[in-house]
Amino acid sequence: MPNFKCRNTGKKCRFEVEADTEDQVMTAALEHVENEHENGSASPETIKEIRKAIRNERPQR
Ligand SMILES: [Zn+2]
């Protein structure tokens, strides 16, 4: 499942989100970063960082 951990962008933050699709993770991650770290609007660099930080982990069985 794709997930985003805010600490993977280098921030000391415990926010994590997981969703069915990468787009859903991106939306939630962006909303969090904008509200908590960027005063409402993320720069293109920040958006790139978020995309890089999204991991797609498949359940191990
Ligand atoms: Zn955060």
N, CA, C, O and the ligand as a Tripos MOL2 file, in Angstrom:
@<TRIPOS>MOLECULE
protein
  245   243    62     0     0
PROTEIN
NO_CHARGES

@<TRIPOS>ATOM
      1 N           0.8420   -1.2120    0.0000 N.3       1 MET1
      2 CA          0.0000    0.0000    0.0000 C.3       1 MET1
      3 C           0.8680    1.2490    0.0000 C.2       1 MET1
      4 O           1.8300    1.3300    0.7640 O.2       1 MET1
      5 N           0.5520    2.2090   -0.8300 N.am      2 PRO2
      6 CA          1.3390    3.4420   -0.8110 C.3       2 PRO2
      7 C           1.1820    4.1470    0.5300 C.2       2 PRO2
      8 O           0.0870    4.2010    1.0900 O.2       2 PRO2
      9 N           2.2780    4.6810    1.0340 N.am      3 ASN3
     10 CA          2.1840    5.4440    2.2700 C.3       3 ASN3
     11 C           3.1940    6.5770    2.2790 C.2       3 ASN3
     12 O           4.1770    6.5780    1.5360 O.2       3 ASN3
     13 N           2.9170    7.5360    3.1420 N.am      4 PHE4
     14 CA          3.7930    8.6960    3.2820 C.3       4 PHE4
     15 C           4.0910    8.9020    4.7460 C.2       4 PHE4
     16 O           3.1880    8.9420    5.5810 O.2       4 PHE4
     17 N           5.3870    9.0340    5.0520 N.am      5 LYS5
     18 CA          5.7870    9.3560    6.4110 C.3       5 LYS5
     19 C           6.5010   10.7020    6.3560 C.2       5 LYS5
     20 O           7.4880   10.8830    5.6430 O.2       5 LYS5
     21 N           5.9720   11.6240    7.1230 N.am      6 CYS6
     22 CA          6.4940   12.9860    7.0470 C.3       6 CYS6
     23 C           7.9800   13.0300    7.3900 C.2       6 CYS6
     24 O           8.7160   13.8620    6.8590 O.2       6 CYS6
     25 N           8.4240   12.1430    8.2730 N.am      7 ARG7
     26 CA          9.8400   12.1760    8.6520 C.3       7 ARG7
     27 C          10.7530   11.8160    7.4850 C.2       7 ARG7
     28 O          11.9380   12.1460    7.5110 O.2       7 ARG7
     29 N          10.2240   11.1450    6.4610 N.am      8 ASN8
     30 CA         11.0420   10.8360    5.2870 C.3       8 ASN8
     31 C          11.3650   12.0680    4.4450 C.2       8 ASN8
     32 O          12.2100   12.0030    3.5510 O.2       8 ASN8
     33 N          10.7030   13.1810    4.7220 N.am      9 THR9
     34 CA         11.0760   14.4250    4.0520 C.3       9 THR9
     35 C          12.0770   15.2120    4.8900 C.2       9 THR9
     36 O          12.4300   16.3430    4.5540 O.2       9 THR9
     37 N          12.5330   14.5980    5.9910 N.am     10 GLY10
     38 CA         13.5500   15.2450    6.8090 C.3      10 GLY10
     39 C          12.9890   16.0890    7.9370 C.2      10 GLY10
     40 O          13.7360   16.7650    8.6450 O.2      10 GLY10
     41 N          11.6680   16.0510    8.1070 N.am     11 LYS11
     42 CA         11.0760   16.8410    9.1830 C.3      11 LYS11
     43 C          10.9250   15.9950   10.4410 C.2      11 LYS11
     44 O          10.7380   14.7800   10.3790 O.2      11 LYS11
     45 N          11.0110   16.6720   11.5820 N.am     12 LYS12
     46 CA         10.7720   15.9670   12.8360 C.3      12 LYS12
     47 C           9.2780   15.9700   13.0840 C.2      12 LYS12
     48 O           8.7540   16.8080   13.8170 O.2      12 LYS12
     49 N           8.6130   15.0320   12.4710 N.am     13 CYS13
     50 CA          7.1560   15.0230   12.4810 C.3      13 CYS13
     51 C           6.7160   13.5700   12.4330 C.2      13 CYS13
     52 O           7.3070   12.7570   11.7210 O.2      13 CYS13
     53 N           5.6850   13.2480   13.1880 N.am     14 ARG14
     54 CA          5.2610   11.8460   13.2590 C.3      14 ARG14
     55 C           4.0690   11.5480   12.3780 C.2      14 ARG14
     56 O           3.4990   10.4600   12.4660 O.2      14 ARG14
     57 N           3.6720   12.4910   11.5240 N.am     15 PHE15
     58 CA          2.5250   12.2670   10.6450 C.3      15 PHE15
     59 C           2.8000   11.1300    9.6550 C.2      15 PHE15
     60 O           3.8550   11.0740    9.0240 O.2      15 PHE15
     61 N           1.8380   10.2410    9.5390 N.am     16 GLU16
     62 CA          1.9020    9.1610    8.5580 C.3      16 GLU16
     63 C           0.5330    8.9860    7.9220 C.2      16 GLU16
     64 O          -0.4900    9.1640    8.5830 O.2      16 GLU16
     65 N           0.5100    8.6400    6.6480 N.am     17 VAL17
     66 CA         -0.7720    8.3670    5.9930 C.3      17 VAL17
     67 C          -0.5940    7.2020    5.0270 C.2      17 VAL17
     68 O           0.4600    7.0260    4.4160 O.2      17 VAL17
     69 N          -1.6500    6.4220    4.9130 N.am     18 GLU18
     70 CA         -1.6380    5.2530    4.0410 C.3      18 GLU18
     71 C          -2.9830    5.2150    3.3220 C.2      18 GLU18
     72 O          -4.0140    5.4990    3.9320 O.2      18 GLU18
     73 N          -2.9890    4.8700    2.0400 N.am     19 ALA19
     74 CA         -4.2620    4.8110    1.3140 C.3      19 ALA19
     75 C          -4.1430    3.8090    0.1780 C.2      19 ALA19
     76 O          -3.0720    3.2570   -0.0740 O.2      19 ALA19
     77 N          -5.2680    3.5830   -0.5060 N.am     20 ASP20
     78 CA         -5.2970    2.5750   -1.5700 C.3      20 ASP20
     79 C          -4.4750    2.9800   -2.7860 C.2      20 ASP20
     80 O          -3.8580    2.1350   -3.4350 O.2      20 ASP20
     81 N          -4.4680    4.2820   -3.0950 N.am     21 THR21
     82 CA         -3.7440    4.7320   -4.2780 C.3      21 THR21
     83 C          -2.7370    5.8170   -3.9070 C.2      21 THR21
     84 O          -2.8620    6.5000   -2.8900 O.2      21 THR21
     85 N          -1.7360    5.9450   -4.7730 N.am     22 GLU22
     86 CA         -0.7150    6.9550   -4.5600 C.3      22 GLU22
     87 C          -1.3250    8.3630   -4.5910 C.2      22 GLU22
     88 O          -0.9020    9.2520   -3.8510 O.2      22 GLU22
     89 N          -2.3250    8.5480   -5.4590 N.am     23 ASP23
     90 CA         -2.9810    9.8500   -5.5380 C.3      23 ASP23
     91 C          -3.6240   10.2430   -4.2250 C.2      23 ASP23
     92 O          -3.5440   11.3960   -3.8010 O.2      23 ASP23
     93 N          -4.2660    9.2690   -3.5790 N.am     24 GLN24
     94 CA         -4.9230    9.5600   -2.2960 C.3      24 GLN24
     95 C          -3.8920    9.9040   -1.2310 C.2      24 GLN24
     96 O          -4.0970   10.8010   -0.4130 O.2      24 GLN24
     97 N          -2.7750    9.1740   -1.2550 N.am     25 VAL25
     98 CA         -1.7070    9.4690   -0.3000 C.3      25 VAL25
     99 C          -1.1530   10.8600   -0.5640 C.2      25 VAL25
    100 O          -0.9220   11.6340    0.3650 O.2      25 VAL25
    101 N          -0.9440   11.1690   -1.8320 N.am     26 MET26
    102 CA         -0.4040   12.4770   -2.2180 C.3      26 MET26
    103 C          -1.3060   13.5970   -1.7350 C.2      26 MET26
    104 O          -0.8310   14.5930   -1.1890 O.2      26 MET26
    105 N          -2.6080   13.4360   -1.9350 N.am     27 THR27
    106 CA         -3.5640   14.4730   -1.5210 C.3      27 THR27
    107 C          -3.5060   14.7080   -0.0180 C.2      27 THR27
    108 O          -3.4530   15.8470    0.4450 O.2      27 THR27
    109 N          -3.5160   13.6020    0.7420 N.am     28 ALA28
    110 CA         -3.5090   13.7280    2.1970 C.3      28 ALA28
    111 C          -2.1790   14.2870    2.6880 C.2      28 ALA28
    112 O          -2.1380   15.1130    3.6000 O.2      28 ALA28
    113 N          -1.0850   13.8240    2.0670 N.am     29 ALA29
    114 CA          0.2390   14.2790    2.4810 C.3      29 ALA29
    115 C           0.4020   15.7680    2.1990 C.2      29 ALA29
    116 O           0.9190   16.5240    3.0200 O.2      29 ALA29
    117 N          -0.0530   16.1640    1.0180 N.am     30 LEU30
    118 CA          0.0740   17.5670    0.6280 C.3      30 LEU30
    119 C          -0.7290   18.4640    1.5650 C.2      30 LEU30
    120 O          -0.2680   19.5300    1.9740 O.2      30 LEU30
    121 N          -1.9280   18.0180    1.8930 N.am     31 GLU31
    122 CA         -2.7730   18.7900    2.7940 C.3      31 GLU31
    123 C          -2.0870   18.9660    4.1450 C.2      31 GLU31
    124 O          -2.0700   20.0610    4.7080 O.2      31 GLU31
    125 N          -1.5180   17.8670    4.6580 N.am     32 HIS32
    126 CA         -0.8160   17.9290    5.9390 C.3      32 HIS32
    127 C           0.3720   18.8830    5.8640 C.2      32 HIS32
    128 O           0.5320   19.7570    6.7160 O.2      32 HIS32
    129 N           1.1970   18.7080    4.8440 N.am     33 VAL33
    130 CA          2.4110   19.5180    4.7510 C.3      33 VAL33
    131 C           2.0680   20.9950    4.5860 C.2      33 VAL33
    132 O           2.6940   21.8590    5.1990 O.2      33 VAL33
    133 N           1.0700   21.2730    3.7540 N.am     34 GLU34
    134 CA          0.6760   22.6780    3.5690 C.3      34 GLU34
    135 C           0.1890   23.2860    4.8730 C.2      34 GLU34
    136 O           0.5660   24.4050    5.2220 O.2      34 GLU34
    137 N          -0.6520   22.5460    5.5970 N.am     35 ASN35
    138 CA         -1.2360   23.1160    6.8130 C.3      35 ASN35
    139 C          -0.2400   23.1910    7.9530 C.2      35 ASN35
    140 O          -0.2400   24.1540    8.7200 O.2      35 ASN35
    141 N           0.6230   22.1650    8.0710 N.am     36 GLU36
    142 CA          1.4880   22.0760    9.2500 C.3      36 GLU36
    143 C           2.8720   22.6830    9.0290 C.2      36 GLU36
    144 O           3.4990   23.1490    9.9800 O.2      36 GLU36
    145 N           3.3490   22.6840    7.8000 N.am     37 HIS37
    146 CA          4.7530   23.0630    7.5800 C.3      37 HIS37
    147 C           4.9360   24.2180    6.6030 C.2      37 HIS37
    148 O           6.0000   24.8370    6.5860 O.2      37 HIS37
    149 N           3.9200   24.5280    5.7820 N.am     38 GLU38
    150 CA          4.1530   25.4870    4.6940 C.3      38 GLU38
    151 C           3.1920   26.6730    4.7200 C.2      38 GLU38
    152 O           3.0970   27.4100    3.7390 O.2      38 GLU38
    153 N           2.4850   26.8630    5.8220 N.am     39 ASN39
    154 CA          1.5690   27.9950    5.9260 C.3      39 ASN39
    155 C           0.5390   28.0630    4.8030 C.2      39 ASN39
    156 O           0.1890   29.1490    4.3420 O.2      39 ASN39
    157 N           0.0560   26.9060    4.3660 N.am     40 GLY40
    158 CA         -1.0870   26.9160    3.4590 C.3      40 GLY40
    159 C          -0.8180   26.6120    2.0020 C.2      40 GLY40
    160 O          -1.7370   26.2080    1.2890 O.2      40 GLY40
    161 N           0.4250   26.7920    1.5240 N.am     41 SER41
    162 CA          0.6600   26.4330    0.1210 C.3      41 SER41
    163 C           2.0760   25.8980   -0.0610 C.2      41 SER41
    164 O           3.0570   26.5270    0.3360 O.2      41 SER41
    165 N           2.1520   24.7210   -0.6710 N.am     42 ALA42
    166 CA          3.4380   24.0490   -0.8320 C.3      42 ALA42
    167 C           4.1340   24.5220   -2.1050 C.2      42 ALA42
    168 O           3.4840   24.7440   -3.1270 O.2      42 ALA42
    169 N           5.4440   24.6730   -2.0410 N.am     43 SER43
    170 CA          6.2230   25.0380   -3.2270 C.3      43 SER43
    171 C           6.4020   23.8080   -4.1110 C.2      43 SER43
    172 O           6.2390   22.6820   -3.6410 O.2      43 SER43
    173 N           6.7380   24.0110   -5.3910 N.am     44 PRO44
    174 CA          6.9890   22.8620   -6.2740 C.3      44 PRO44
    175 C           8.0720   21.9460   -5.7310 C.2      44 PRO44
    176 O           8.0020   20.7320   -5.9230 O.2      44 PRO44
    177 N           9.0700   22.4990   -5.0580 N.am     45 GLU45
    178 CA         10.1350   21.6680   -4.4660 C.3      45 GLU45
    179 C           9.5600   20.7650   -3.3800 C.2      45 GLU45
    180 O           9.9120   19.5900   -3.2730 O.2      45 GLU45
    181 N           8.6750   21.3370   -2.5830 N.am     46 THR46
    182 CA          8.0490   20.5530   -1.5210 C.3      46 THR46
    183 C           7.2210   19.4230   -2.1070 C.2      46 THR46
    184 O           7.2470   18.2990   -1.6050 O.2      46 THR46
    185 N           6.4870   19.7230   -3.1680 N.am     47 ILE47
    186 CA          5.6610   18.6990   -3.8060 C.3      47 ILE47
    187 C           6.5430   17.5640   -4.3220 C.2      47 ILE47
    188 O           6.1870   16.3930   -4.1950 O.2      47 ILE47
    189 N           7.6900   17.9090   -4.9030 N.am     48 LYS48
    190 CA          8.6310   16.8810   -5.3710 C.3      48 LYS48
    191 C           9.1210   16.0330   -4.2080 C.2      48 LYS48
    192 O           9.2080   14.8090   -4.3100 O.2      48 LYS48
    193 N           9.4420   16.6980   -3.0950 N.am     49 GLU49
    194 CA          9.9190   15.9680   -1.9140 C.3      49 GLU49
    195 C           8.8670   14.9800   -1.4170 C.2      49 GLU49
    196 O           9.1820   13.8510   -1.0420 O.2      49 GLU49
    197 N           7.6300   15.4210   -1.4210 N.am     50 ILE50
    198 CA          6.5570   14.5350   -0.9590 C.3      50 ILE50
    199 C           6.4630   13.3260   -1.8830 C.2      50 ILE50
    200 O           6.3670   12.1910   -1.4160 O.2      50 ILE50
    201 N           6.4890   13.5650   -3.1920 N.am     51 ARG51
    202 CA          6.4000   12.4470   -4.1350 C.3      51 ARG51
    203 C           7.5280   11.4450   -3.9170 C.2      51 ARG51
    204 O           7.3150   10.2330   -3.9560 O.2      51 ARG51
    205 N           8.7280   11.9680   -3.6880 N.am     52 LYS52
    206 CA          9.8730   11.0820   -3.4520 C.3      52 LYS52
    207 C           9.7010   10.2790   -2.1740 C.2      52 LYS52
    208 O          10.1550    9.1390   -2.0750 O.2      52 LYS52
    209 N           9.0390   10.8890   -1.1950 N.am     53 ALA53
    210 CA          8.9170   10.2430    0.1180 C.3      53 ALA53
    211 C           7.8140    9.1930    0.1500 C.2      53 ALA53
    212 O           7.7550    8.3810    1.0740 O.2      53 ALA53
    213 N           6.9430    9.2030   -0.8510 N.am     54 ILE54
    214 CA          5.8650    8.2000   -0.8770 C.3      54 ILE54
    215 C           6.4450    6.8400   -1.2560 C.2      54 ILE54
    216 O           7.1160    6.6880   -2.2770 O.2      54 ILE54
    217 N           6.1670    5.8720   -0.4120 N.am     55 ARG55
    218 CA          6.6450    4.5090   -0.6410 C.3      55 ARG55
    219 C           5.4650    3.5900   -0.9460 C.2      55 ARG55
    220 O           4.3780    3.7320   -0.3870 O.2      55 ARG55
    221 N           5.7110    2.6620   -1.8350 N.am     56 ASN56
    222 CA          4.6700    1.7020   -2.1390 C.3      56 ASN56
    223 C           5.0790    0.3470   -1.5760 C.2      56 ASN56
    224 O           5.8560   -0.3900   -2.1830 O.2      56 ASN56
    225 N           4.5430    0.0400   -0.4130 N.am     57 GLU57
    226 CA          4.9050   -1.2020    0.2530 C.3      57 GLU57
    227 C           3.8260   -2.2390    0.0270 C.2      57 GLU57
    228 O           2.6590   -2.0310    0.3620 O.2      57 GLU57
    229 N           4.2300   -3.3490   -0.5410 N.am     58 ARG58
    230 CA          3.2660   -4.4390   -0.7350 C.3      58 ARG58
    231 C           3.2620   -5.3200    0.4970 C.2      58 ARG58
    232 O           4.3090   -5.6130    1.0740 O.2      58 ARG58
    233 N           2.0670   -5.7400    0.8940 N.am     59 PRO59
    234 CA          1.9940   -6.6390    2.0610 C.3      59 PRO59
    235 C           2.7750   -7.9250    1.7950 C.2      59 PRO59
    236 O           2.6570   -8.5160    0.7210 O.2      59 PRO59
    237 N           3.5570   -8.3490    2.7540 N.am     60 GLN60
    238 CA          4.3390   -9.5840    2.6250 C.3      60 GLN60
    239 C           3.5100  -10.7600    3.1110 C.2      60 GLN60
    240 O           2.9760  -10.7440    4.2200 O.2      60 GLN60
    241 N           3.4120  -11.7580    2.2840 N.am     61 ARG61
    242 CA          2.6440  -12.9320    2.7020 C.3      61 ARG61
    243 C           3.4350  -14.1920    2.4220 C.2      61 ARG61
    244 O           2.9620  -15.2930    2.7020 O.2      61 ARG61
    245 ZN          4.5470   16.7590    9.0480 Zn       62 ZN62
@<TRIPOS>BOND
     1     1     2 1
     2     2     3 1
     3     3     4 2
     4     3     5 am
     5     5     6 1
     6     6     7 1
     7     7     8 2
     8     7     9 am
     9     9    10 1
    10    10    11 1
    11    11    12 2
    12    11    13 am
    13    13    14 1
    14    14    15 1
    15    15    16 2
    16    15    17 am
    17    17    18 1
    18    18    19 1
    19    19    20 2
    20    19    21 am
    21    21    22 1
    22    22    23 1
    23    23    24 2
    24    23    25 am
    25    25    26 1
    26    26    27 1
    27    27    28 2
    28    27    29 am
    29    29    30 1
    30    30    31 1
    31    31    32 2
    32    31    33 am
    33    33    34 1
    34    34    35 1
    35    35    36 2
    36    35    37 am
    37    37    38 1
    38    38    39 1
    39    39    40 2
    40    39    41 am
    41    41    42 1
    42    42    43 1
    43    43    44 2
    44    43    45 am
    45    45    46 1
    46    46    47 1
    47    47    48 2
    48    47    49 am
    49    49    50 1
    50    50    51 1
    51    51    52 2
    52    51    53 am
    53    53    54 1
    54    54    55 1
    55    55    56 2
    56    55    57 am
    57    57    58 1
    58    58    59 1
    59    59    60 2
    60    59    61 am
    61    61    62 1
    62    62    63 1
    63    63    64 2
    64    63    65 am
    65    65    66 1
    66    66    67 1
    67    67    68 2
    68    67    69 am
    69    69    70 1
    70    70    71 1
    71    71    72 2
    72    71    73 am
    73    73    74 1
    74    74    75 1
    75    75    76 2
    76    75    77 am
    77    77    78 1
    78    78    79 1
    79    79    80 2
    80    79    81 am
    81    81    82 1
    82    82    83 1
    83    83    84 2
    84    83    85 am
    85    85    86 1
    86    86    87 1
    87    87    88 2
    88    87    89 am
    89    89    90 1
    90    90    91 1
    91    91    92 2
    92    91    93 am
    93    93    94 1
    94    94    95 1
    95    95    96 2
    96    95    97 am
    97    97    98 1
    98    98    99 1
    99    99   100 2
   100    99   101 am
   101   101   102 1
   102   102   103 1
   103   103   104 2
   104   103   105 am
   105   105   106 1
   106   106   107 1
   107   107   108 2
   108   107   109 am
   109   109   110 1
   110   110   111 1
   111   111   112 2
   112   111   113 am
   113   113   114 1
   114   114   115 1
   115   115   116 2
   116   115   117 am
   117   117   118 1
   118   118   119 1
   119   119   120 2
   120   119   121 am
   121   121   122 1
   122   122   123 1
   123   123   124 2
   124   123   125 am
   125   125   126 1
   126   126   127 1
   127   127   128 2
   128   127   129 am
   129   129   130 1
   130   130   131 1
   131   131   132 2
   132   131   133 am
   133   133   134 1
   134   134   135 1
   135   135   136 2
   136   135   137 am
   137   137   138 1
   138   138   139 1
   139   139   140 2
   140   139   141 am
   141   141   142 1
   142   142   143 1
   143   143   144 2
   144   143   145 am
   145   145   146 1
   146   146   147 1
   147   147   148 2
   148   147   149 am
   149   149   150 1
   150   150   151 1
   151   151   152 2
   152   151   153 am
   153   153   154 1
   154   154   155 1
   155   155   156 2
   156   155   157 am
   157   157   158 1
   158   158   159 1
   159   159   160 2
   160   159   161 am
   161   161   162 1
   162   162   163 1
   163   163   164 2
   164   163   165 am
   165   165   166 1
   166   166   167 1
   167   167   168 2
   168   167   169 am
   169   169   170 1
   170   170   171 1
   171   171   172 2
   172   171   173 am
   173   173   174 1
   174   174   175 1
   175   175   176 2
   176   175   177 am
   177   177   178 1
   178   178   179 1
   179   179   180 2
   180   179   181 am
   181   181   182 1
   182   182   183 1
   183   183   184 2
   184   183   185 am
   185   185   186 1
   186   186   187 1
   187   187   188 2
   188   187   189 am
   189   189   190 1
   190   190   191 1
   191   191   192 2
   192   191   193 am
   193   193   194 1
   194   194   195 1
   195   195   196 2
   196   195   197 am
   197   197   198 1
   198   198   199 1
   199   199   200 2
   200   199   201 am
   201   201   202 1
   202   202   203 1
   203   203   204 2
   204   203   205 am
   205   205   206 1
   206   206   207 1
   207   207   208 2
   208   207   209 am
   209   209   210 1
   210   210   211 1
   211   211   212 2
   212   211   213 am
   213   213   214 1
   214   214   215 1
   215   215   216 2
   216   215   217 am
   217   217   218 1
   218   218   219 1
   219   219   220 2
   220   219   221 am
   221   221   222 1
   222   222   223 1
   223   223   224 2
   224   223   225 am
   225   225   226 1
   226   226   227 1
   227   227   228 2
   228   227   229 am
   229   229   230 1
   230   230   231 1
   231   231   232 2
   232   231   233 am
   233   233   234 1
   234   234   235 1
   235   235   236 2
   236   235   237 am
   237   237   238 1
   238   238   239 1
   239   239   240 2
   240   239   241 am
   241   241   242 1
   242   242   243 1
   243   243   244 2
@<TRIPOS>SUBSTRUCTURE
     1 MET1         2 RESIDUE 1 A MET
     2 PRO2         6 RESIDUE 1 A PRO
     3 ASN3        10 RESIDUE 1 A ASN
     4 PHE4        14 RESIDUE 1 A PHE
     5 LYS5        18 RESIDUE 1 A LYS
     6 CYS6        22 RESIDUE 1 A CYS
     7 ARG7        26 RESIDUE 1 A ARG
     8 ASN8        30 RESIDUE 1 A ASN
     9 THR9        34 RESIDUE 1 A THR
    10 GLY10       38 RESIDUE 1 A GLY
    11 LYS11       42 RESIDUE 1 A LYS
    12 LYS12       46 RESIDUE 1 A LYS
    13 CYS13       50 RESIDUE 1 A CYS
    14 ARG14       54 RESIDUE 1 A ARG
    15 PHE15       58 RESIDUE 1 A PHE
    16 GLU16       62 RESIDUE 1 A GLU
    17 VAL17       66 RESIDUE 1 A VAL
    18 GLU18       70 RESIDUE 1 A GLU
    19 ALA19       74 RESIDUE 1 A ALA
    20 ASP20       78 RESIDUE 1 A ASP
    21 THR21       82 RESIDUE 1 A THR
    22 GLU22       86 RESIDUE 1 A GLU
    23 ASP23       90 RESIDUE 1 A ASP
    24 GLN24       94 RESIDUE 1 A GLN
    25 VAL25       98 RESIDUE 1 A VAL
    26 MET26      102 RESIDUE 1 A MET
    27 THR27      106 RESIDUE 1 A THR
    28 ALA28      110 RESIDUE 1 A ALA
    29 ALA29      114 RESIDUE 1 A ALA
    30 LEU30      118 RESIDUE 1 A LEU
    31 GLU31      122 RESIDUE 1 A GLU
    32 HIS32      126 RESIDUE 1 A HIS
    33 VAL33      130 RESIDUE 1 A VAL
    34 GLU34      134 RESIDUE 1 A GLU
    35 ASN35      138 RESIDUE 1 A ASN
    36 GLU36      142 RESIDUE 1 A GLU
    37 HIS37      146 RESIDUE 1 A HIS
    38 GLU38      150 RESIDUE 1 A GLU
    39 ASN39      154 RESIDUE 1 A ASN
    40 GLY40      158 RESIDUE 1 A GLY
    41 SER41      162 RESIDUE 1 A SER
    42 ALA42      166 RESIDUE 1 A ALA
    43 SER43      170 RESIDUE 1 A SER
    44 PRO44      174 RESIDUE 1 A PRO
    45 GLU45      178 RESIDUE 1 A GLU
    46 THR46      182 RESIDUE 1 A THR
    47 ILE47      186 RESIDUE 1 A ILE
    48 LYS48      190 RESIDUE 1 A LYS
    49 GLU49      194 RESIDUE 1 A GLU
    50 ILE50      198 RESIDUE 1 A ILE
    51 ARG51      202 RESIDUE 1 A ARG
    52 LYS52      206 RESIDUE 1 A LYS
    53 ALA53      210 RESIDUE 1 A ALA
    54 ILE54      214 RESIDUE 1 A ILE
    55 ARG55      218 RESIDUE 1 A ARG
    56 ASN56      222 RESIDUE 1 A ASN
    57 GLU57      226 RESIDUE 1 A GLU
    58 ARG58      230 RESIDUE 1 A ARG
    59 PRO59      234 RESIDUE 1 A PRO
    60 GLN60      238 RESIDUE 1 A GLN
    61 ARG61      242 RESIDUE 1 A ARG
    62 ZN62       245 GROUP 0 **** ****
